Amino acid sequence: MRIVTACVSAVLAVLTMTGCSALKNVNTARALQAGVTALSAASITDAQVMEMSRQSMVQTDAQNTIAPAGSPYTQRLARLTSGLTHYGGLDLNFKVYLTPDVNAFASGDGSVRVFSGLMDVMDDDQLMAIIGHEIGHVAHRDTKDAMKNAYINAAAREAVGAVGGTIGQLSDSTLGDIAETYLGARYSQKQENEADDYGFGFTVDNKRDPYAMARSMETLMKLSGSSGSSGSGLLQAFSSHPDTAAREARMKAKADAYVAAGK
């Protein structure tokens, strides 16, 4: 109920900011649609997340250059993920985006997209750790929360767009907003730690180096430090600051305990 109130308040606040005299310019059909969008966000179901994920991935794939089947990148990823069609309740599919950006993401429908720039700087074990980390955000429902926020924000913008002459006409589709949540999502420290743990489990489950997660963090911190600032979601998430150094140490300690236990 609290979320519903917040959604409605956000839409009404946008209309109020335009001034009472502007209300006569409101396209009521579009304003009503914005309200419906906001209310839907409050009770979005797993099935809706799956469908929005699927639709947004169709759009995102179309807007990026996908490595062809004969590409060394595609062949390498296929080799690493051979037989990995299902994990943690997700039906997985993998593709490589040909871009120098150091990034990767997983969507709610089980689509995993790895950027060639990331593959250039990671060995096989590190790459699997990062993939596991990204799948972890989906498994822990971080992605659903990010989608819900994007949906609510889109609803508020639709209300603005319904006011003639304010900022112009906006698209009714929220697919672009949803896609941006994958590429630019910012998670809490708790969410990142949980995804780190998930990535560690994913790595060892797939018979990879237990130190791969810690080593991947070290690589990303070095890259973020040498590049200064970057638009890459991964480089920003693993930037050189004490929290990330603590995460690396935590993953190394986890690997030490795993090895000591003879697993």
PASEBA-1860 file (N, C-alpha, C; in nm, 3 decimals):
! residues 263
1> MRIVTACV> 0.083/-0.120/0.000/0.000/0.000/0.000/0.086/0.124/0.000 ~ 0.198/0.120/0.072/0.289/0.234/0.078/0.346/0.265/-0.059 ~ 0.379/0.158/-0.136/0.434/0.178/-0.269/0.330/0.240/-0.361 ~ 0.204/0.192/-0.350/0.097/0.248/-0.434/0.082/0.396/-0.407 ~ 0.079/0.435/-0.278/0.066/0.576/-0.242/0.180/0.657/-0.299 ~ 0.302/0.604/-0.292/0.419/0.675/-0.344/0.407/0.693/-0.494 ~ 0.361/0.589/-0.564/0.347/0.597/-0.710/0.248/0.704/-0.750 ~ 0.129/0.702/-0.683/0.026/0.800/-0.717/0.073/0.940/-0.682
9> SAVLAVLT> 0.140/0.953/-0.567/0.191/1.084/-0.526/0.291/1.139/-0.625 ~ 0.375/1.050/-0.680/0.476/1.096/-0.778/0.409/1.152/-0.901 ~ 0.305/1.085/-0.949/0.235/1.133/-1.068/0.164/1.264/-1.040 ~ 0.092/1.271/-0.923/0.019/1.392/-0.889/0.113/1.509/-0.865 ~ 0.230/1.481/-0.806/0.326/1.588/-0.779/0.375/1.650/-0.908 ~ 0.399/1.568/-1.008/0.445/1.620/-1.136/0.341/1.712/-1.197 ~ 0.212/1.672/-1.187/0.104/1.754/-1.241/0.092/1.884/-1.163 ~ 0.106/1.876/-1.030/0.094/1.994/-0.946/0.201/2.096/-0.977
17> MTGCSALK> 0.324/2.047/-1.006/0.434/2.138/-1.034/0.411/2.220/-1.159 ~ 0.324/2.173/-1.248/0.299/2.247/-1.371/0.207/2.365/-1.347 ~ 0.139/2.368/-1.231/0.046/2.477/-1.201/-0.095/2.439/-1.240 ~ -0.193/2.491/-1.163/-0.331/2.455/-1.188/-0.376/2.496/-1.326 ~ -0.326/2.612/-1.375/-0.369/2.659/-1.506/-0.326/2.567/-1.617 ~ -0.224/2.487/-1.592/-0.174/2.397/-1.697/-0.259/2.273/-1.710 ~ -0.344/2.248/-1.612/-0.420/2.125/-1.614/-0.513/2.117/-1.734 ~ -0.554/2.231/-1.786/-0.641/2.227/-1.903/-0.569/2.175/-2.026
25> NVNTARAL> -0.433/2.177/-2.023/-0.353/2.128/-2.135/-0.320/1.980/-2.125 ~ -0.362/1.917/-2.014/-0.326/1.778/-1.993/-0.403/1.688/-2.090 ~ -0.329/1.603/-2.156/-0.390/1.497/-2.235/-0.434/1.392/-2.135 ~ -0.562/1.391/-2.099/-0.609/1.308/-1.988/-0.588/1.161/-2.014 ~ -0.598/1.119/-2.139/-0.577/0.977/-2.170/-0.435/0.936/-2.137 ~ -0.337/1.024/-2.174/-0.196/0.991/-2.146/-0.167/1.000/-1.997 ~ -0.229/1.098/-1.930/-0.208/1.110/-1.786/-0.264/0.989/-1.714 ~ -0.381/0.943/-1.757/-0.440/0.824/-1.697/-0.352/0.702/-1.720
33> QAGVTALS> -0.296/0.691/-1.843/-0.206/0.579/-1.873/-0.085/0.583/-1.782 ~ -0.033/0.703/-1.755/0.082/0.716/-1.664/0.046/0.665/-1.526 ~ -0.076/0.700/-1.479/-0.119/0.653/-1.348/-0.131/0.503/-1.344 ~ -0.184/0.444/-1.449/-0.196/0.299/-1.457/-0.059/0.234/-1.455 ~ 0.037/0.296/-1.528/0.173/0.243/-1.528/0.231/0.242/-1.388 ~ 0.210/0.350/-1.313/0.264/0.359/-1.178/0.202/0.255/-1.088 ~ 0.071/0.239/-1.097/0.005/0.142/-1.012/0.048/0.000/-1.045 ~ 0.072/-0.028/-1.173/0.118/-0.160/-1.212/0.255/-0.189/-1.153
41> AASITDAQ> 0.338/-0.086/-1.144/0.473/-0.104/-1.091/0.470/-0.149/-0.946 ~ 0.366/-0.106/-0.873/0.359/-0.139/-0.731/0.337/-0.287/-0.708 ~ 0.275/-0.353/-0.802/0.242/-0.495/-0.782/0.295/-0.582/-0.895 ~ 0.406/-0.541/-0.954/0.462/-0.615/-1.067/0.495/-0.758/-1.025 ~ 0.455/-0.852/-1.106/0.474/-0.993/-1.075/0.599/-1.048/-1.142 ~ 0.639/-1.167/-1.098/0.754/-1.231/-1.159/0.730/-1.257/-1.307 ~ 0.606/-1.293/-1.342/0.574/-1.317/-1.482/0.589/-1.189/-1.564 ~ 0.549/-1.076/-1.507/0.564/-0.948/-1.576/0.711/-0.910/-1.591
49> VMEMSRQS> 0.789/-0.938/-1.487/0.933/-0.912/-1.495/0.993/-0.994/-1.608 ~ 0.954/-1.119/-1.616/1.005/-1.207/-1.721/0.970/-1.154/-1.859 ~ 0.846/-1.110/-1.876/0.803/-1.061/-2.006/0.871/-0.929/-2.042 ~ 0.883/-0.838/-1.944/0.952/-0.712/-1.971/1.098/-0.737/-2.002 ~ 1.157/-0.832/-1.931/1.297/-0.867/-1.957/1.313/-0.919/-2.099 ~ 1.223/-1.008/-2.137/1.231/-1.066/-2.272/1.218/-0.957/-2.379 ~ 1.120/-0.869/-2.362/1.100/-0.764/-2.460/1.217/-0.666/-2.464 ~ 1.267/-0.631/-2.347/1.378/-0.536/-2.343/1.504/-0.595/-2.403
57> MVQTDAQN> 1.522/-0.729/-2.387/1.640/-0.792/-2.445/1.632/-0.796/-2.597 ~ 1.512/-0.812/-2.652/1.497/-0.805/-2.798/1.544/-0.670/-2.849 ~ 1.502/-0.564/-2.777/1.542/-0.429/-2.817/1.690/-0.406/-2.797 ~ 1.742/-0.449/-2.682/1.884/-0.426/-2.651/1.974/-0.502/-2.747 ~ 1.938/-0.625/-2.778/2.016/-0.703/-2.875/2.017/-0.635/-3.011 ~ 1.903/-0.578/-3.050/1.893/-0.513/-3.180/1.977/-0.386/-3.187 ~ 2.002/-0.325/-3.072/2.076/-0.199/-3.068/2.226/-0.220/-3.048 ~ 2.269/-0.342/-3.034/2.411/-0.371/-3.015/2.460/-0.467/-3.122
65> TIAPAGSP> 2.592/-0.467/-3.142/2.652/-0.559/-3.239/2.684/-0.690/-3.169 ~ 2.612/-0.794/-3.208/2.631/-0.925/-3.147/2.740/-1.001/-3.223 ~ 2.834/-1.057/-3.151/2.942/-1.134/-3.214/2.882/-1.253/-3.289 ~ 2.921/-1.274/-3.414/2.866/-1.387/-3.492/2.916/-1.520/-3.440 ~ 2.855/-1.626/-3.488/2.888/-1.762/-3.441/3.035/-1.796/-3.460 ~ 3.096/-1.746/-3.566/3.235/-1.779/-3.594/3.335/-1.692/-3.522 ~ 3.289/-1.594/-3.445/3.380/-1.505/-3.374/3.454/-1.578/-3.263 ~ 3.582/-1.548/-3.244/3.657/-1.608/-3.132/3.591/-1.580/-2.997
73> YTQRLARL> 3.528/-1.462/-2.985/3.460/-1.429/-2.860/3.343/-1.524/-2.836 ~ 3.262/-1.543/-2.940/3.146/-1.631/-2.927/3.189/-1.774/-2.899 ~ 3.293/-1.818/-2.968/3.342/-1.954/-2.948/3.397/-1.974/-2.807 ~ 3.466/-1.874/-2.757/3.521/-1.884/-2.622/3.408/-1.889/-2.519 ~ 3.309/-1.801/-2.531/3.199/-1.801/-2.436/3.119/-1.930/-2.444 ~ 3.101/-1.981/-2.565/3.027/-2.106/-2.582/3.102/-2.221/-2.515 ~ 3.235/-2.219/-2.526/3.315/-2.325/-2.462/3.302/-2.316/-2.310 ~ 3.308/-2.195/-2.256/3.301/-2.177/-2.112/3.166/-2.217/-2.055
81> TSGLTHYG> 3.061/-2.190/-2.131/2.926/-2.212/-2.079/2.860/-2.337/-2.138 ~ 2.938/-2.421/-2.200/2.884/-2.544/-2.259/2.807/-2.626/-2.155 ~ 2.683/-2.658/-2.186/2.601/-2.735/-2.094/2.536/-2.653/-1.984 ~ 2.569/-2.525/-1.977/2.516/-2.439/-1.871/2.389/-2.370/-1.922 ~ 2.284/-2.446/-1.934/2.158/-2.393/-1.985/2.060/-2.358/-1.874 ~ 2.088/-2.406/-1.754/1.997/-2.381/-1.641/2.078/-2.370/-1.513 ~ 2.052/-2.263/-1.436/2.122/-2.247/-1.308/2.037/-2.157/-1.218 ~ 2.022/-2.199/-1.094/1.950/-2.117/-0.996/1.808/-2.084/-1.036
89> GLDLNFKV> 1.742/-2.175/-1.106/1.605/-2.151/-1.146/1.589/-2.069/-1.272 ~ 1.699/-2.035/-1.337/1.694/-1.956/-1.460/1.733/-2.041/-1.580 ~ 1.662/-2.023/-1.689/1.702/-2.080/-1.817/1.793/-1.979/-1.885 ~ 1.920/-2.014/-1.899/2.021/-1.918/-1.941/2.045/-1.920/-2.092 ~ 2.073/-1.804/-2.147/2.124/-1.793/-2.284/2.231/-1.686/-2.285 ~ 2.334/-1.705/-2.368/2.453/-1.619/-2.366/2.481/-1.559/-2.503 ~ 2.521/-1.433/-2.503/2.568/-1.367/-2.625/2.679/-1.269/-2.589 ~ 2.759/-1.236/-2.690/2.867/-1.139/-2.672/2.834/-1.013/-2.750
97> YLTPDVNA> 2.847/-0.898/-2.685/2.836/-0.770/-2.754/2.976/-0.724/-2.791 ~ 2.994/-0.690/-2.918/3.124/-0.642/-2.964/3.137/-0.493/-2.932 ~ 3.203/-0.465/-2.823/3.224/-0.328/-2.775/3.343/-0.328/-2.681 ~ 3.423/-0.222/-2.682/3.539/-0.217/-2.592/3.503/-0.195/-2.446 ~ 3.377/-0.165/-2.417/3.337/-0.143/-2.279/3.363/-0.268/-2.194 ~ 3.405/-0.247/-2.071/3.430/-0.356/-1.978/3.303/-0.376/-1.896 ~ 3.219/-0.467/-1.942/3.089/-0.479/-1.877/3.026/-0.616/-1.905 ~ 2.923/-0.647/-1.830/2.841/-0.767/-1.849/2.714/-0.745/-1.770
105> FASGDGSV> 2.608/-0.814/-1.806/2.486/-0.806/-1.728/2.402/-0.930/-1.752 ~ 2.310/-0.954/-1.659/2.212/-1.062/-1.673/2.075/-1.002/-1.654 ~ 1.978/-1.048/-1.731/1.842/-0.994/-1.721/1.750/-1.096/-1.657 ~ 1.630/-1.051/-1.624/1.536/-1.133/-1.551/1.488/-1.257/-1.623 ~ 1.507/-1.260/-1.756/1.464/-1.378/-1.832/1.575/-1.480/-1.850 ~ 1.690/-1.456/-1.786/1.802/-1.549/-1.796/1.900/-1.517/-1.907 ~ 1.878/-1.405/-1.977/1.973/-1.364/-2.081/2.098/-1.307/-2.015 ~ 2.213/-1.356/-2.056/2.341/-1.306/-2.006/2.417/-1.248/-2.125
113> RVFSGLMD> 2.460/-1.123/-2.111/2.532/-1.056/-2.218/2.670/-1.014/-2.166 ~ 2.773/-1.057/-2.237/2.911/-1.030/-2.198/2.973/-0.941/-2.304 ~ 3.037/-0.834/-2.264/3.099/-0.741/-2.358/3.239/-0.790/-2.394 ~ 3.275/-0.774/-2.520/3.406/-0.822/-2.564/3.519/-0.752/-2.489 ~ 3.496/-0.627/-2.448/3.598/-0.556/-2.371/3.629/-0.624/-2.240 ~ 3.529/-0.683/-2.178/3.551/-0.757/-2.054/3.628/-0.884/-2.082 ~ 3.594/-0.951/-2.191/3.663/-1.075/-2.226/3.810/-1.051/-2.257 ~ 3.842/-0.931/-2.303/3.981/-0.898/-2.335/4.069/-0.886/-2.212
121> VMDDDQLM> 4.009/-0.855/-2.096/4.090/-0.829/-1.976/4.076/-0.938/-1.870 ~ 3.992/-1.039/-1.894/3.969/-1.143/-1.796/4.012/-1.279/-1.849 ~ 4.070/-1.362/-1.761/4.092/-1.501/-1.801/3.961/-1.577/-1.785 ~ 3.959/-1.703/-1.823/3.835/-1.780/-1.824/3.770/-1.788/-1.687 ~ 3.849/-1.813/-1.583/3.793/-1.827/-1.449/3.736/-1.695/-1.399 ~ 3.808/-1.586/-1.423/3.759/-1.455/-1.382/3.628/-1.421/-1.453 ~ 3.622/-1.454/-1.580/3.502/-1.426/-1.659/3.382/-1.501/-1.603 ~ 3.402/-1.626/-1.566/3.294/-1.705/-1.508/3.250/-1.647/-1.373
129> AIIGHEIG> 3.343/-1.593/-1.297/3.309/-1.531/-1.168/3.220/-1.409/-1.189 ~ 3.255/-1.327/-1.288/3.176/-1.208/-1.317/3.037/-1.247/-1.366 ~ 3.030/-1.347/-1.452/2.900/-1.395/-1.500/2.815/-1.443/-1.382 ~ 2.876/-1.517/-1.291/2.804/-1.563/-1.173/2.755/-1.449/-1.087 ~ 2.838/-1.347/-1.072/2.800/-1.228/-0.996/2.676/-1.162/-1.056 ~ 2.675/-1.147/-1.188/2.562/-1.083/-1.255/2.435/-1.168/-1.244 ~ 2.449/-1.298/-1.257/2.333/-1.387/-1.239/2.282/-1.376/-1.095 ~ 2.373/-1.355/-1.001/2.336/-1.340/-0.862/2.241/-1.224/-0.838
137> HVAHRDTK> 2.261/-1.114/-0.911/2.171/-0.999/-0.896/2.030/-1.035/-0.939 ~ 2.018/-1.121/-1.039/1.886/-1.165/-1.083/1.827/-1.261/-0.980 ~ 1.907/-1.357/-0.936/1.861/-1.458/-0.841/1.814/-1.395/-0.710 ~ 1.880/-1.287/-0.668/1.843/-1.221/-0.543/1.739/-1.111/-0.562 ~ 1.681/-1.103/-0.682/1.570/-1.012/-0.711/1.611/-0.865/-0.715 ~ 1.742/-0.838/-0.718/1.787/-0.699/-0.732/1.737/-0.641/-0.863 ~ 1.738/-0.724/-0.967/1.695/-0.678/-1.098/1.547/-0.642/-1.098 ~ 1.466/-0.720/-1.027/1.323/-0.689/-1.020/1.302/-0.553/-0.955
145> DAMKNAYI> 1.375/-0.525/-0.847/1.362/-0.396/-0.780/1.406/-0.282/-0.872 ~ 1.514/-0.304/-0.947/1.561/-0.201/-1.039/1.458/-0.175/-1.148 ~ 1.395/-0.282/-1.197/1.290/-0.267/-1.298/1.172/-0.188/-1.243 ~ 1.134/-0.220/-1.121/1.020/-0.152/-1.060/1.048/-0.002/-1.051 ~ 1.170/0.033/-1.009/1.207/0.174/-1.000/1.204/0.241/-1.137 ~ 1.253/0.172/-1.239/1.252/0.227/-1.374/1.109/0.247/-1.422 ~ 1.023/0.154/-1.389/0.883/0.161/-1.429/0.813/0.279/-1.364 ~ 0.839/0.299/-1.234/0.781/0.412/-1.160/0.830/0.544/-1.218
153> NAAAREAV> 0.960/0.554/-1.243/1.016/0.677/-1.300/0.958/0.706/-1.437 ~ 0.938/0.602/-1.517/0.880/0.620/-1.649/0.738/0.673/-1.637 ~ 0.664/0.625/-1.539/0.527/0.671/-1.518/0.524/0.820/-1.485 ~ 0.617/0.863/-1.399/0.624/1.005/-1.364/0.655/1.090/-1.487 ~ 0.747/1.043/-1.571/0.780/1.119/-1.692/0.663/1.122/-1.790 ~ 0.584/1.014/-1.795/0.467/1.012/-1.881/0.369/1.119/-1.839 ~ 0.356/1.140/-1.707/0.266/1.244/-1.658/0.314/1.381/-1.704 ~ 0.447/1.403/-1.701/0.501/1.530/-1.751/0.474/1.542/-1.899
161> GAVGGTIG> 0.497/1.434/-1.972/0.476/1.437/-2.115/0.332/1.462/-2.153 ~ 0.238/1.432/-2.061/0.097/1.453/-2.090/0.058/1.599/-2.081 ~ 0.147/1.682/-2.025/0.119/1.825/-2.015/0.174/1.895/-2.138 ~ 0.086/1.951/-2.220/0.127/2.008/-2.347/0.235/2.113/-2.334 ~ 0.341/2.097/-2.412/0.445/2.199/-2.419/0.545/2.198/-2.308 ~ 0.534/2.107/-2.210/0.626/2.108/-2.097/0.764/2.057/-2.138 ~ 0.770/1.932/-2.177/0.898/1.879/-2.224/0.882/1.801/-2.354 ~ 0.764/1.811/-2.414/0.744/1.742/-2.541/0.688/1.603/-2.521
169> QLSDSTLG> 0.653/1.541/-2.631/0.591/1.409/-2.629/0.695/1.301/-2.599 ~ 0.658/1.210/-2.511/0.745/1.099/-2.478/0.686/0.969/-2.528 ~ 0.770/0.874/-2.552/0.723/0.742/-2.594/0.649/0.673/-2.481 ~ 0.547/0.596/-2.518/0.471/0.520/-2.418/0.550/0.397/-2.372 ~ 0.645/0.353/-2.450/0.721/0.232/-2.417/0.823/0.260/-2.308 ~ 0.835/0.168/-2.215/0.938/0.179/-2.110/1.053/0.083/-2.133 ~ 1.058/0.022/-2.251/1.162/-0.078/-2.275/1.302/-0.019/-2.265 ~ 1.319/0.101/-2.316/1.451/0.164/-2.308/1.493/0.187/-2.165
177> DIAETYLG> 1.397/0.226/-2.080/1.428/0.248/-1.939/1.469/0.118/-1.871 ~ 1.399/0.011/-1.905/1.430/-0.118/-1.844/1.568/-0.164/-1.887 ~ 1.602/-0.145/-2.015/1.734/-0.185/-2.063/1.843/-0.109/-1.990 ~ 1.818/0.018/-1.960/1.918/0.099/-1.890/1.943/0.048/-1.749 ~ 1.841/-0.015/-1.690/1.862/-0.067/-1.555/1.967/-0.177/-1.554 ~ 1.976/-0.253/-1.663/2.078/-0.358/-1.670/2.218/-0.298/-1.683 ~ 2.227/-0.197/-1.767/2.359/-0.143/-1.800/2.409/-0.045/-1.695 ~ 2.319/0.019/-1.624/2.362/0.122/-1.530/2.312/0.105/-1.388
185> ARYSQKQE> 2.268/-0.015/-1.354/2.212/-0.037/-1.221/2.318/-0.015/-1.113 ~ 2.277/0.051/-1.006/2.365/0.073/-0.892/2.303/0.001/-0.772 ~ 2.377/-0.093/-0.718/2.323/-0.174/-0.609/2.387/-0.136/-0.477 ~ 2.318/-0.170/-0.369/2.370/-0.141/-0.236/2.488/-0.232/-0.204 ~ 2.561/-0.195/-0.100/2.675/-0.276/-0.059/2.629/-0.417/-0.020 ~ 2.515/-0.426/0.046/2.460/-0.556/0.085/2.427/-0.639/-0.039 ~ 2.366/-0.578/-0.138/2.332/-0.649/-0.261/2.458/-0.695/-0.335 ~ 2.560/-0.610/-0.336/2.685/-0.647/-0.403/2.753/-0.764/-0.330
193> NEADDYGF> 2.753/-0.759/-0.198/2.813/-0.869/-0.121/2.740/-1.001/-0.147 ~ 2.608/-0.994/-0.154/2.530/-1.115/-0.180/2.556/-1.168/-0.321 ~ 2.571/-1.075/-0.417/2.603/-1.118/-0.554/2.745/-1.175/-0.561 ~ 2.837/-1.119/-0.481/2.973/-1.174/-0.474/2.968/-1.319/-0.425 ~ 2.892/-1.343/-0.319/2.879/-1.479/-0.265/2.820/-1.573/-0.369 ~ 2.719/-1.525/-0.439/2.655/-1.607/-0.542/2.756/-1.637/-0.653 ~ 2.831/-1.535/-0.694/2.932/-1.554/-0.797/3.039/-1.654/-0.756 ~ 3.077/-1.649/-0.628/3.176/-1.746/-0.577/3.119/-1.887/-0.589
201> GFTVDNKR> 2.994/-1.905/-0.544/2.933/-2.037/-0.552/2.920/-2.085/-0.695 ~ 2.883/-1.995/-0.784/2.871/-2.028/-0.926/3.005/-2.072/-0.983 ~ 3.111/-2.003/-0.942/3.246/-2.033/-0.992/3.290/-2.172/-0.951 ~ 3.278/-2.203/-0.823/3.325/-2.334/-0.777/3.231/-2.446/-0.822 ~ 3.103/-2.415/-0.836/3.010/-2.515/-0.888/3.048/-2.558/-1.029 ~ 3.108/-2.466/-1.101/3.150/-2.494/-1.239/3.297/-2.531/-1.248 ~ 3.353/-2.575/-1.133/3.490/-2.629/-1.126/3.596/-2.529/-1.170 ~ 3.575/-2.405/-1.130/3.670/-2.299/-1.163/3.751/-2.257/-1.040
209> DPYAMARS> 3.855/-2.181/-1.061/3.943/-2.135/-0.954/3.865/-2.062/-0.846 ~ 3.869/-2.107/-0.720/3.795/-2.039/-0.613/3.844/-1.896/-0.588 ~ 3.964/-1.866/-0.632/4.017/-1.730/-0.615/3.979/-1.638/-0.732 ~ 3.903/-1.689/-0.826/3.871/-1.612/-0.946/3.791/-1.486/-0.915 ~ 3.699/-1.492/-0.820/3.620/-1.374/-0.787/3.708/-1.264/-0.730 ~ 3.796/-1.301/-0.638/3.887/-1.202/-0.580/3.979/-1.146/-0.688 ~ 4.028/-1.231/-0.777/4.119/-1.184/-0.883/4.047/-1.093/-0.983 ~ 3.921/-1.122/-1.011/3.847/-1.037/-1.103/3.825/-0.898/-1.043
217> METLMKLS> 3.800/-0.893/-0.914/3.784/-0.764/-0.846/3.914/-0.685/-0.850 ~ 4.024/-0.754/-0.829/4.154/-0.687/-0.834/4.178/-0.628/-0.973 ~ 4.146/-0.704/-1.077/4.163/-0.655/-1.214/4.077/-0.533/-1.240 ~ 3.951/-0.537/-1.198/3.860/-0.427/-1.223/3.900/-0.302/-1.145 ~ 3.950/-0.321/-1.023/3.995/-0.205/-0.945/4.115/-0.139/-1.011 ~ 4.207/-0.220/-1.062/4.323/-0.164/-1.131/4.281/-0.088/-1.256 ~ 4.186/-0.144/-1.331/4.138/-0.078/-1.452/4.067/0.053/-1.419 ~ 3.985/0.051/-1.316/3.912/0.173/-1.280/4.009/0.280/-1.230
225> GSSGSSGS> 4.114/0.238/-1.161/4.213/0.334/-1.114/4.294/0.395/-1.226 ~ 4.328/0.314/-1.326/4.410/0.364/-1.437/4.330/0.447/-1.535 ~ 4.197/0.423/-1.543/4.116/0.497/-1.640/4.053/0.621/-1.580 ~ 4.070/0.640/-1.449/4.010/0.755/-1.385/3.862/0.732/-1.363 ~ 3.781/0.776/-1.458/3.638/0.752/-1.451/3.595/0.680/-1.578 ~ 3.489/0.604/-1.566/3.443/0.527/-1.682/3.293/0.512/-1.677 ~ 3.231/0.503/-1.795/3.088/0.481/-1.801/3.053/0.335/-1.780 ~ 3.151/0.248/-1.776/3.124/0.106/-1.761/3.062/0.078/-1.625
233> GLLQAFSS> 2.950/0.004/-1.626/2.886/-0.030/-1.501/2.975/-0.109/-1.409 ~ 3.050/-0.204/-1.465/3.137/-0.286/-1.382/3.251/-0.205/-1.322 ~ 3.312/-0.118/-1.402/3.423/-0.040/-1.350/3.377/0.056/-1.241 ~ 3.256/0.108/-1.255/3.204/0.195/-1.150/3.170/0.115/-1.025 ~ 3.114/-0.004/-1.044/3.077/-0.087/-0.930/3.199/-0.138/-0.855 ~ 3.311/-0.154/-0.926/3.433/-0.207/-0.865/3.544/-0.101/-0.862 ~ 3.504/0.024/-0.845/3.603/0.131/-0.845/3.696/0.117/-0.725 ~ 3.811/0.184/-0.734/3.914/0.169/-0.630/3.877/0.249/-0.505
241> HPDTAARE> 3.803/0.190/-0.417/3.773/0.252/-0.288/3.772/0.144/-0.181 ~ 3.776/0.183/-0.053/3.791/0.084/0.054/3.686/-0.026/0.052 ~ 3.562/0.007/0.018/3.457/-0.095/0.019/3.490/-0.209/-0.075 ~ 3.540/-0.174/-0.195/3.572/-0.277/-0.292/3.694/-0.357/-0.249 ~ 3.791/-0.289/-0.190/3.908/-0.360/-0.137/3.865/-0.460/-0.030 ~ 3.768/-0.420/0.051/3.717/-0.510/0.155/3.644/-0.628/0.092 ~ 3.572/-0.602/-0.016/3.503/-0.711/-0.086/3.604/-0.811/-0.144 ~ 3.712/-0.759/-0.199/3.815/-0.848/-0.253/3.876/-0.934/-0.142
249> ARMKAKAD> 3.907/-0.871/-0.028/3.965/-0.944/0.085/3.867/-1.050/0.135 ~ 3.741/-1.016/0.135/3.638/-1.110/0.180/3.630/-1.231/0.088 ~ 3.639/-1.209/-0.042/3.635/-1.319/-0.137/3.761/-1.405/-0.129 ~ 3.874/-1.341/-0.102/3.998/-1.418/-0.087/3.989/-1.506/0.038 ~ 3.935/-1.450/0.146/3.920/-1.528/0.269/3.824/-1.645/0.247 ~ 3.720/-1.621/0.169/3.624/-1.726/0.139/3.691/-1.838/0.060 ~ 3.777/-1.799/-0.034/3.851/-1.897/-0.113/3.950/-1.974/-0.027 ~ 4.017/-1.904/0.065/4.110/-1.969/0.156/4.039/-2.078/0.236
257> AYVAAGK> 3.920/-2.043/0.288/3.843/-2.138/0.370/3.798/-2.256/0.284 ~ 3.762/-2.229/0.162/3.717/-2.335/0.070/3.829/-2.433/0.041 ~ 3.948/-2.379/0.013/4.064/-2.463/-0.014/4.107/-2.541/0.110 ~ 4.105/-2.473/0.225/4.145/-2.539/0.351/4.052/-2.654/0.386 ~ 3.926/-2.642/0.346/3.828/-2.748/0.373/3.842/-2.865/0.277 ~ 3.933/-2.850/0.179/3.958/-2.955/0.084/3.847/-2.980/-0.015 ~ 3.772/-2.875/-0.044/3.659/-2.890/-0.137/3.706/-2.879/-0.281
END
